[in-house]
Amino acid sequence: MNLINLATPGVQGLHPYQPGKPLEELAREYGIHDAIKLASNENPLGPSPQVQDALRQHFDTETLTRYPDGGGFALKQTLAQHHDIEPGCITLGNGSNDVLDLVARAFTTSAHSIVYSQHAFVVYMLATQSIGARSIVTPAKNWGHDLDAMLAAIEADTRVVFIANPNNPTGTWADKTTLKNFLEQVREDVIVVVDEAYFQYAATRTEYPDCAVWLSEHPNLVVTRTFSKAYGLASLRIGYALSHPDVADLLNRVRQPFNANSLALIAAEAALGDQAHVQRGVALNEAGMQRLNDAFDEIGCNYIPSVGNFVTVDVGDANNIYDALLRQGVIVRPVGGYELPNHLRVTIGLPEENERFIETLNAVLSKS
Ligand SMILES: *Cc1c(COP(=O)(O)O)cnc(C)c1O
């Protein structure tokens, strides 16, 4: 019996998510022990020291033994204050990817379609296809989302639109006017998810929108945030959605009962309390981004201007360059799966990591 054929057509067509190569894997496969990883958009500063203090305080048998608070009461209170919103508007997730999946599961079946853009974050495709819903993918404009095209692409059976602002892996973004116009025009029975995973980095631009302020005007809006990027907590898996309370109620019905674990809840709360740490990371990112952009200009590589903590650069034969960098202990991310076969995505690292990347890229390119 062919077990693969037993799966739903959507699942049969899926390929597993390709994560950035872990440092341990490079050590195992290539014997390289001093590698740097600029492949998964993690914060090179790590989390606030206050997070480690909070975790140490709660790292006891009781916390590890008991199920977490399934309602996430304390973190929701803190988030409610942070966003000036009711706790009933918040849905916690095992990372924000979990929340994206919950939206797809709560609102779509194989009879529905979901709209997202070419080059968009791959989890939108994964969520759509694992349900068996139909993907409507609109062509990118200047590497970014074309919101007019996305609006026009919505069909009668469309229930969800995914917008990454900014998008990963392109770092492109929509400004306040463009996004608000979209929300004004979109049918109100279409759930619009604005994925703000890189909010803190993009918010350095005055025209970058904090979409949560529009929730009361647009009950079909869902805004997602994560602790994986600027807060430096990727390993603990914690993110959330802000939405109308009825949408939160629906997401809560499909959520796994204990999707946010106790240590993640504790860490996220402590992380929110140290905004100065977040801002140090943002400033470091700004300087590193400038350094990398300047280096690309000097080398003569085109890059896609990014407001995230990563930049995607055209290096030509990306697979070979990726491999050559890997052998020198520099892990970046190939993005061929995003229809960007000539590009590599590089996370902004610590200054010394950025320098090692630039030096190695220079050496690799001059040999190729
Ligand atoms: C990294 C990222 C996320 C966050 O994923 P988590 O599950 O919260 O770790 C969400 N959306 C985009 C576009 C991202 O790049």
The ligand as a MOL file (V3000), in Angstrom:
LIG
                    3D

  0  0  0     0  0            999 V3000
M  V30 BEGIN CTAB
M  V30 COUNTS 15 15 0 0 0
M  V30 BEGIN ATOM
M  V30 1 C 9.9630 34.6880 11.8480 0
M  V30 2 C 8.6160 35.0140 11.3030 0
M  V30 3 C 7.4720 34.7630 12.0540 0
M  V30 4 C 7.5790 34.2770 13.4680 0
M  V30 5 O 7.5390 32.9520 13.6130 0
M  V30 6 P 7.4310 32.3590 15.0870 0
M  V30 7 O 6.5620 31.1720 14.8920 0
M  V30 8 O 6.7590 33.3990 15.9460 0
M  V30 9 O 8.8000 32.0510 15.5330 0
M  V30 10 C 6.2470 35.0950 11.5310 0
M  V30 11 N 6.1440 35.6800 10.3320 0
M  V30 12 C 7.2140 35.9710 9.6040 0
M  V30 13 C 7.0570 36.6940 8.3150 0
M  V30 14 C 8.4850 35.6320 10.0630 0
M  V30 15 O 9.5630 35.8850 9.3150 0
M  V30 END ATOM
M  V30 BEGIN BOND
M  V30 1 1 1 2
M  V30 2 1 2 3
M  V30 3 2 2 14
M  V30 4 1 3 4
M  V30 5 2 3 10
M  V30 6 1 4 5
M  V30 7 1 5 6
M  V30 8 2 6 7
M  V30 9 1 6 8
M  V30 10 1 6 9
M  V30 11 1 10 11
M  V30 12 2 11 12
M  V30 13 1 12 13
M  V30 14 1 12 14
M  V30 15 1 14 15
M  V30 END BOND
M  V30 END CTAB
M  END
